[in-house]
């Protein structure tokens, strides 16, 4: 006899991941510096996120801009940490895409045991990857904010 598993747990997991995905872009720490160079693309951090900035005044317009400064060899590791954090955030977004793909595959499987099993495997693997990438991004943000 074929057992039909309820689709409610999968739907709940998809709903939770979808609702929490905007907060993935907020993972990280803030830093106090004389000026904080701003700007981001799609909520991803910039490569100079952990560098201190210096106020530079434009002679032509009189506007004041914040320029990131490389002060020593230790600053290279800050740039590496920022790039690593960007890559981890992209990995989180890819994992969310795989959760959605697995959910759609699960829905269109129409109770076929093989397709349902593959879809659940995709969803579980994507959720594990998502958790790993979120924790790794948080650890990188914590460590990079300390040096």
Buried (B, 14 or more C-beta within 10 A) or exposed (E): EEEEEEBEEBEEBBEEBEEEBEEBBEBBEEBEBEBBBEEEEEEBBBBBBBBBBBEEEEEEEEEEBBEBBEEEEEBEEBBBBBBBBBBBBEBBBBBBEBBBBBBEBBBEBEEEEEBBEBBBEBBBBBBEBBEBBBEBBBEBBEEBBEE
